[in-house]
Amino acid sequence: MRRTREFSQGTVHRLIHDSAVLKNNPLGDPATRELHVYTPAGWTAHEKLPLLVDLPGFGGSGMGHTNWRPIGENVPERLDRLIGSGAMGRAVVAFPDCFTRVGGNQYINSAGTGRYEDYLIGEIVPFVEKQFGCGGTGRRACFGKSSGGYGAIWHGMHHADFWAAVSCNSGDMGFDALHLPDFYKSLVVLSKHGMSVQKFWEYFEASPKPTVEERHCRMLLAMGAHFDPDPGSFLFIRLPGDPHTAELIPERWNNWLKYDPARL
């Protein structure tokens, strides 16, 4: 059921993309993924519309952004309203699925989670542009909130020749203020599981309703897999400090800071 019928309805195309980049990724996540692409009402490939790529926040996926919502708008409905009212121009919008076993993505190339930076730039964007006759140099952009905002600003800082524009909304940065408090709080959660990341993770995955503190602990651990992966640890997760004293390990924490946009 649509929230409003005031504006013409675009189309969400549901495609299947088989990735070569994600095959044999470290976490064993699927390489074949569903890919949703929005086109505005009346779209034809002859329009040569710009391409926008939606990067969801941690815990989200492209499919989640196109899913029906009982309250408020999903992203396609919002696009219908913005385009229909003239608040934004017509565009094709891609919703890639970059979800991972650790619960989300930072949209970087990581030895712990996979080459999602290459996945977006080398596979998803060219695939959508070919299928829908959109985008191209100077006519493609990415946007996101939270971890999606982090992905957008990371891509903007490292691939300015590829993306013509980025929009970072509440993106992860300033790791001293953002991640350190969660590190200390996560140690309290881990203490209930013998300081074992694996025991906590197995508990979390089996839990029908994790607490807020447990969800934040999972997110902090996932950042470790992204920013400072340990090939010998469970899910490549390594803490940036001593789990018993809470003292930061300079070498470990510095590896995190290399990914902090505020320092870059």
VODRENVEX-593211 format. One line per 8 residues: number of its first residue (from 1); their letters; for each residue z, x, y of N, C-alpha, C. Coordinates in pm, whole numbers, padded with zeros to 5 digits. Example, Ala and Ser with C-alpha at 12.3 -4.5 7.8 and 13.67 -1.06 7.14 Angstrom:
1> as> 00780:01319:-00569:00780:01230:-00450:00780:01320:-00330; 00708:01285:-00225:00714:01367:-00106:00787:01290:00003 .
# end
This chain:
1> mrrtrefs> 00000:00084:-00120:00000:00000:00000:00000:00088:00125; -00094:00063:00216:-00101:00140:00339:-00003:00087:00442; 00050:00180:00522:00148:00141:00622:00083:00057:00732; -00039:00093:00772:-00110:00020:00876:-00258:00014:00842; -00323:-00092:00880:-00468:-00106:00860:-00543:-00102:00993; -00473:-00050:01095:-00532:-00047:01229:-00648:00051:01237; -00643:00159:01157:-00744:00263:01164:-00821:00272:01032; -00946:00314:01042:-01029:00328:00922:-00968:00431:00828 .
9> qgtvhrli> -00984:00407:00700:-00920:00491:00600:-01014:00600:00551; -00965:00724:00555:-01040:00834:00499:-01027:00834:00347; -01083:00938:00286:-01083:00948:00141:-01011:01074:00097; -00927:01061:-00006:-00864:01177:-00068:-00938:01204:-00199; -01011:01314:-00203:-01086:01353:-00321:-00993:01433:-00412; -00984:01397:-00537:-00896:01465:-00633:-00982:01549:-00726; -00974:01681:-00707:-01057:01776:-00780:-00971:01860:-00873; -01035:01928:-00964:-00968:02025:-01050:-01028:02162:-01023 .
17> hdsavlkn> -00944:02259:-00995:-00991:02394:-00967:-00933:02490:-01070; -01020:02569:-01132:-00979:02667:-01232:-00978:02804:-01166; -00860:02861:-01148:-00845:02986:-01073:-00856:03108:-01163; -00934:03206:-01118:-00937:03336:-01184:-00823:03423:-01133; -00787:03406:-01006:-00682:03486:-00944:-00545:03459:-01007; -00518:03334:-01043:-00387:03297:-01094:-00373:03313:-01245; -00480:03347:-01313:-00471:03367:-01457:-00376:03484:-01485; -00292:03465:-01585:-00195:03568:-01625:-00100:03605:-01511 .
25> nplgdpat> -00066:03506:-01425:00029:03534:-01317:00167:03563:-01378; 00253:03636:-01305:00379:03684:-01361:00470:03574:-01417; 00470:03457:-01355:00561:03350:-01397:00502:03261:-01505; 00378:03285:-01541:00315:03202:-01643:00281:03062:-01595; 00268:03044:-01464:00232:02914:-01409:00085:02884:-01437; 00046:02756:-01441:-00092:02721:-01474:-00193:02774:-01372; -00307:02816:-01421:-00415:02863:-01335:-00510:02749:-01300; -00510:02643:-01379:-00592:02526:-01350:-00506:02424:-01277 .
33> relhvytp> -00549:02388:-01157:-00465:02305:-01070:-00545:02191:-01008; -00473:02083:-00979:-00533:01973:-00905:-00541:02012:-00758; -00652:01979:-00695:-00674:02011:-00554:-00717:01884:-00482; -00641:01842:-00383:-00674:01724:-00306:-00741:01765:-00175; -00845:01693:-00136:-00917:01721:-00012:-00941:01590:00062; -00900:01585:00186:-00917:01466:00270:-01044:01477:00354; -01120:01369:00357:-01233:01359:00450:-01214:01232:00532; -01244:01234:00661:-01222:01117:00745:-01322:01006:00714 .
41> agwtahek> -01289:00887:00759:-01376:00771:00734:-01518:00798:00784; -01617:00762:00703:-01757:00780:00742:-01807:00922:00729; -01729:01008:00664:-01767:01150:00655:-01897:01171:00577; -01977:01265:00623:-02089:01318:00546:-02089:01470:00563; -02141:01540:00463:-02144:01687:00469:-02227:01738:00585; -02318:01655:00637:-02404:01697:00748:-02325:01717:00878; -02201:01666:00882:-02121:01682:01004:-02077:01826:01027; -02065:01905:00919:-02018:02043:00930:-01883:02049:01001 .
49> lpllvdlp> -01787:01973:00952:-01656:01964:01016:-01575:02092:00996; -01479:02118:01084:-01386:02229:01061:-01296:02198:00941; -01236:02303:00884:-01148:02289:00769:-01006:02327:00808; -00911:02240:00773:-00769:02269:00788:-00708:02278:00649; -00615:02372:00630:-00548:02389:00501:-00399:02366:00520; -00345:02270:00446:-00204:02231:00456:-00121:02314:00359; -00022:02386:00411:00068:02467:00329:00206:02401:00328; 00244:02337:00217:00374:02266:00211:00492:02362:00215 .
57> gfggsgmg> 00607:02309:00251:00730:02386:00252:00783:02409:00112; 00891:02487:00102:00950:02519:-00027:00990:02391:-00099; 00956:02382:-00227:00985:02262:-00304:00877:02157:-00298; 00774:02180:-00215:00667:02082:-00200:00538:02129:-00262; 00440:02040:-00262:00307:02075:-00313:00204:01991:-00239; 00078:02030:-00251:-00028:01953:-00188:-00029:01809:-00235; -00007:01789:-00365:-00006:01654:-00420:00107:01571:-00363; 00218:01637:-00329:00329:01566:-00268:00296:01516:-00129 .
65> htnwrpig> 00212:01591:-00057:00176:01551:00079:00076:01437:00083; 00001:01417:-00025:-00094:01306:-00029:-00038:01184:-00100; 00080:01198:-00159:00141:01089:-00234:00184:00975:-00141; 00181:00853:-00192:00223:00737:-00114:00372:00748:-00077; 00403:00706:00045:00542:00707:00091:00583:00565:00129; 00699:00518:00082:00743:00383:00116:00788:00370:00262; 00834:00481:00320:00877:00482:00460:00803:00593:00532; 00742:00561:00645:00667:00662:00719:00526:00680:00664 .
73> envperld> 00461:00788:00705:00323:00814:00667:00315:00934:00573; 00224:00929:00478:00188:01054:00412:00086:01124:00503; 00043:01244:00468:-00044:01319:00559:-00181:01254:00576; -00246:01204:00470:-00374:01136:00493:-00362:01015:00587; -00255:00938:00575:-00237:00824:00666:-00218:00873:00810; -00147:00984:00825:-00127:01040:00959:-00260:01087:01016; -00341:01149:00930:-00474:01193:00975:-00560:01074:01017; -00555:00966:00938:-00630:00845:00975:-00590:00798:01115 .
81> rligsgam> -00458:00798:01141:-00409:00750:01271:-00449:00844:01384; -00429:00974:01363:-00459:01070:01469:-00608:01076:01500; -00689:01077:01395:-00833:01081:01416:-00882:00949:01472; -00831:00837:01417:-00875:00706:01463:-00839:00676:01606; -00725:00731:01652:-00681:00708:01790:-00741:00808:01888; -00811:00908:01835:-00868:01010:01921:-00772:01121:01957; -00652:01123:01896:-00554:01227:01926:-00595:01362:01867; -00678:01362:01765:-00732:01487:01711:-00876:01464:01668 .
89> gravvafp> -00951:01573:01658:-01089:01563:01616:-01101:01544:01466; -01221:01512:01423:-01246:01493:01281:-01242:01628:01209; -01187:01629:01091:-01175:01753:01015:-01161:01721:00867; -01200:01818:00784:-01170:01814:00642:-01037:01886:00623; -00948:01831:00540:-00816:01891:00521:-00792:01912:00371; -00762:02036:00334:-00736:02070:00194:-00586:02076:00168; -00546:02029:00049:-00406:02027:00008:-00393:02105:-00124; -00390:02238:-00118:-00380:02315:-00242:-00243:02301:-00307 .
97> dcftrvgg> -00241:02315:-00439:-00116:02313:-00515:-00076:02457:-00544; 00025:02506:-00474:00073:02644:-00493:00215:02645:-00548; 00254:02540:-00616:00390:02533:-00669:00408:02637:-00779; 00529:02691:-00790:00560:02792:-00890:00689:02755:-00963; 00717:02824:-01071:00839:02795:-01146:00964:02822:-01064; 00957:02914:-00968:01076:02941:-00887:01095:02837:-00777; 01008:02735:-00772:01034:02621:-00686:00953:02610:-00560; 00865:02704:-00533:00786:02696:-00412:00703:02821:-00393 .
105> nqyinsag> 00657:02842:-00270:00568:02955:-00245:00581:03002:-00102; 00561:03133:-00083:00554:03192:00051:00411:03229:00087; 00316:03204:-00004:00173:03222:00022:00135:03366:00049; 00205:03457:-00022:00175:03600:-00013:00132:03649:-00151; 00083:03772:-00156:00058:03837:-00285:00187:03904:-00329; 00242:03861:-00441:00369:03914:-00488:00360:03950:-00635; 00417:04065:-00670:00421:04106:-00810:00516:04019:-00891; 00596:03937:-00823:00691:03851:-00892:00643:03709:-00912 .
113> tgryedyl> 00557:03661:-00822:00516:03520:-00828:00366:03501:-00847; 00285:03594:-00799:00141:03581:-00813:00068:03609:-00684; -00065:03611:-00692:-00149:03648:-00577:-00197:03523:-00503; -00103:03455:-00440:-00139:03329:-00374:-00209:03351:-00240; -00191:03464:-00181:-00267:03500:-00060:-00416:03508:-00095; -00447:03579:-00202:-00585:03590:-00248:-00637:03456:-00299; -00549:03378:-00360:-00587:03247:-00413:-00640:03158:-00301; -00569:03155:-00188:-00612:03071:-00077:-00740:03122:-00013 .
121> igeivpfv> -00741:03251:00020:-00853:03306:00095:-00977:03329:00009; -00955:03376:-00113:-01068:03412:-00197:-01122:03302:-00284; -01041:03197:-00307:-01085:03091:-00398:-01084:02951:-00336; -00969:02908:-00288:-00958:02769:-00243:-01047:02740:-00123; -01038:02823:-00019:-01118:02797:00101:-01268:02803:00070; -01319:02908:00004:-01462:02909:-00028:-01505:02791:-00115; -01419:02751:-00209:-01451:02638:-00297:-01466:02509:-00216; -01370:02482:-00127:-01374:02360:-00046:-01491:02364:00051 .
129> ekqfgcgg> -01512:02478:00114:-01622:02488:00209:-01757:02463:00143; -01774:02512:00022:-01900:02490:-00050:-01915:02345:-00092; -01805:02285:-00140:-01811:02148:-00190:-01832:02047:-00077; -01776:02075:00040:-01776:01975:00146:-01855:02016:00271; -01921:02131:00267:-02005:02173:00380:-01927:02185:00509; -01805:02237:00501:-01717:02241:00619:-01673:02385:00647; -01593:02401:00752:-01531:02529:00779:-01629:02638:00815; -01602:02758:00766:-01681:02875:00800:-01611:02957:00907 .
137> tgrracfg> -01665:03073:00937:-01606:03163:01034:-01587:03093:01168; -01467:03103:01221:-01434:03041:01349:-01404:02893:01340; -01409:02837:01219:-01393:02692:01204:-01298:02657:01089; -01198:02743:01067:-01099:02715:00963:-00960:02753:01014; -00860:02675:00973:-00722:02699:01018:-00626:02657:00909; -00504:02712:00914:-00399:02669:00821:-00275:02632:00900; -00195:02543:00843:-00074:02498:00910:00032:02467:00807; 00159:02470:00850:00266:02437:00758:00400:02438:00828 .
145> kssggyga> 00500:02390:00755:00637:02383:00804:00728:02457:00707; 00831:02523:00758:00928:02595:00676:00857:02707:00599; 00860:02706:00467:00787:02810:00393:00637:02800:00420; 00588:02678:00444:00447:02661:00482:00419:02722:00618; 00514:02710:00710:00500:02775:00840:00502:02926:00826; 00587:02974:00733:00589:03118:00705:00452:03161:00655; 00396:03086:00559:00264:03120:00507:00159:03123:00616; 00165:03026:00708:00067:03019:00816:00077:03141:00908 .
153> iwhgmhha> 00200:03177:00949:00213:03290:01041:00182:03422:00970; 00217:03432:00841:00182:03553:00765:00031:03568:00758; -00037:03461:00727:-00184:03468:00718:-00245:03496:00855; -00188:03436:00959:-00240:03461:01093:-00224:03606:01135; -00114:03670:01094:-00088:03809:01132:-00168:03908:01049; -00205:03868:00926:-00273:03961:00836:-00420:03930:00815; -00462:03810:00853:-00602:03772:00828:-00659:03698:00949; -00642:03757:01066:-00692:03695:01187:-00844:03688:01190 .
161> dfwaavsc> -00909:03771:01108:-01055:03766:01100:-01102:03650:01013; -01010:03593:00934:-01047:03484:00843:-01011:03348:00903; -00887:03337:00953:-00840:03211:01011:-00865:03210:01161; -00926:03104:01210:-00950:03093:01355:-00825:03045:01428; -00735:02977:01357:-00613:02927:01419:-00509:02904:01311; -00382:02913:01349:-00272:02882:01259:-00167:02802:01336; -00090:02724:01262:00020:02650:01323:00144:02670:01237; 00241:02742:01293:00367:02772:01224:00475:02683:01281 .
169> nsgdmgfd> 00524:02589:01201:00628:02496:01244:00757:02525:01169; 00861:02569:01242:00990:02603:01180:00972:02700:01065; 00884:02799:01083:00855:02894:00978:00972:02988:00951; 00982:03035:00826:01089:03127:00788:01072:03260:00861; 01168:03297:00940:01166:03428:01007:01304:03454:01067; 01326:03581:01104:01460:03618:01146:01552:03615:01026; 01519:03698:00926:01587:03690:00797:01737:03714:00805; 01783:03793:00904:01927:03816:00918:02002:03686:00943 .
177> alhlpdfy> 01940:03598:01020:02004:03470:01052:01969:03362:00950; 01852:03375:00888:01804:03271:00798:01854:03288:00655; 01834:03407:00597:01860:03426:00455:01999:03483:00424; 02055:03564:00512:02184:03625:00480:02295:03522:00457; 02308:03419:00540:02413:03320:00511:02395:03256:00373; 02269:03230:00334:02245:03172:00202:02275:03270:00090; 02258:03399:00117:02292:03499:00016:02441:03491:-00017; 02525:03486:00086:02669:03481:00064:02711:03350:-00004 .
185> kslvvlsk> 02651:03239:00039:02683:03111:-00022:02634:03106:-00167; 02522:03171:-00194:02468:03170:-00330:02558:03245:-00427; 02628:03347:-00378:02719:03419:-00465:02833:03329:-00514; 02873:03236:-00430:02977:03141:-00470:02923:03053:-00584; 02798:03009:-00570:02737:02926:-00674:02721:03006:-00803; 02671:03129:-00791:02650:03212:-00910:02780:03246:-00981; 02890:03254:-00904:03019:03287:-00966:03060:03185:-01071; 03008:03063:-01059:03039:02958:-01155:02960:02975:-01285 .
193> hgmsvqkf> 02866:03070:-01283:02781:03095:-01400:02789:03241:-01442; 02905:03301:-01417:02926:03440:-01457:02838:03538:-01384; 02794:03504:-01264:02703:03585:-01183:02568:03609:-01253; 02535:03521:-01347:02409:03534:-01420:02303:03445:-01358; 02196:03507:-01309:02086:03431:-01254:02024:03342:-01361; 02007:03395:-01481:01945:03318:-01588:02028:03196:-01626; 02159:03214:-01640:02245:03101:-01676:02242:02994:-01567; 02245:03039:-01440:02236:02941:-01331:02104:02868:-01337 .
201> weyfeasp> 01995:02942:-01358:01861:02882:-01356:01845:02779:-01467; 01892:02814:-01584:01883:02720:-01697:01967:02596:-01671; 02083:02616:-01609:02166:02502:-01570:02093:02416:-01467; 02032:02481:-01366:01964:02409:-01259:01849:02326:-01315; 01768:02387:-01401:01651:02317:-01454:01691:02199:-01542; 01810:02205:-01602:01856:02096:-01687:01935:01990:-01610; 01974:02023:-01486:02059:01933:-01409:01980:01814:-01356; 02030:01690:-01376:01959:01573:-01325:01968:01558:-01173 .
209> kptveerh> 02071:01618:-01114:02089:01603:-00969:02162:01725:-00912; 02088:01836:-00887:02152:01956:-00831:02212:01927:-00693; 02318:01997:-00662:02381:01982:-00530:02298:02054:-00424; 02330:02029:-00299:02263:02097:-00189:02284:02248:-00200; 02408:02288:-00234:02438:02430:-00247:02358:02494:-00359; 02340:02421:-00469:02262:02473:-00581:02114:02483:-00545; 02063:02389:-00470:01922:02396:-00428:01899:02514:-00334; 01995:02539:-00245:01982:02654:-00155:01994:02785:-00232 .
217> crmllamg> 02076:02786:-00335:02088:02906:-00418:01956:02934:-00487; 01894:02831:-00542:01764:02851:-00607:01661:02906:-00508; 01661:02853:-00386:01565:02898:-00287:01587:03044:-00250; 01714:03084:-00234:01746:03224:-00203:01700:03315:-00315; 01723:03275:-00439:01680:03356:-00554:01527:03364:-00559; 01461:03255:-00526:01314:03256:-00525:01260:03354:-00421; 01329:03365:-00308:01285:03462:-00208:01292:03604:-00263; 01393:03630:-00347:01403:03761:-00410:01284:03790:-00499 .
225> ahfdpdpg> 01237:03687:-00572:01119:03705:-00657:00995:03730:-00574; 00989:03672:-00455:00873:03692:-00367:00876:03828:-00297; 00990:03862:-00238:00996:03975:-00146:01037:04108:-00211; 01112:04103:-00318:01160:04227:-00381:01172:04207:-00532; 01059:04177:-00598:01065:04143:-00741:01106:04261:-00828; 01179:04227:-00935:01221:04325:-01034:01157:04287:-01167; 01061:04365:-01215:00992:04330:-01339:01082:04324:-01461; 01202:04381:-01451:01292:04379:-01565:01395:04267:-01562 .
233> sflfirlp> 01389:04183:-01459:01489:04077:-01443:01431:03941:-01476; 01517:03846:-01503:01478:03710:-01531:01398:03652:-01414; 01277:03605:-01442:01187:03549:-01341:01165:03645:-01223; 01181:03774:-01248:01156:03879:-01148:01254:03871:-01031; 01365:03802:-01048:01460:03778:-00939:01557:03895:-00927; 01570:03946:-00805:01665:04053:-00776:01737:04020:-00646; 01867:04033:-00645:01946:04005:-00526:01938:04121:-00428; 01950:04093:-00297:01945:04199:-00197:02077:04272:-00178 .
241> gdphtael> 02180:04232:-00253:02310:04296:-00237:02390:04292:-00366; 02506:04353:-00362:02595:04357:-00477:02656:04217:-00497; 02638:04158:-00616:02687:04021:-00637:02839:04010:-00638; 02910:04120:-00659:03057:04116:-00669:03126:04147:-00536; 03064:04232:-00453:03126:04268:-00325:03055:04204:-00206; 02934:04150:-00229:02851:04090:-00123:02797:04193:-00024; 02813:04323:-00058:02758:04427:00029:02606:04436:00010; 02534:04439:00122:02389:04454:00113:02354:04593:00062 .
249> iperwnnw> 02252:04601:-00020:02198:04728:-00068:02081:04763:00023; 02092:04868:00107:01990:04895:00208:01847:04893:00155; 01822:04958:00042:01686:04963:-00011:01635:04823:-00045; 01721:04742:-00105:01682:04607:-00144:01657:04520:-00021; 01751:04520:00072:01739:04435:00191:01621:04477:00278; 01597:04606:00287:01483:04653:00366:01350:04603:00309; 01344:04588:00177:01222:04532:00119:01201:04388:00162; 01309:04312:00177:01297:04177:00231:01247:04182:00376 .
257> lkydparl> 01307:04271:00454:01275:04274:00597:01130:04312:00626; 01065:04377:00529:00923:04410:00546:00837:04284:00556; 00892:04173:00511:00818:04046:00513:00864:03952:00623; 00952:04000:00710:01007:03915:00816:00910:03913:00935; 00847:03799:00965:00753:03794:01078:00816:03835:01210; 00946:03809:01228:01012:03845:01354:01013:03998:01372; 01015:04071:01264:01013:04219:01272:00871:04273:01269; 00783:04202:01199:00644:04247:01195:00580:04245:01334 .
# end
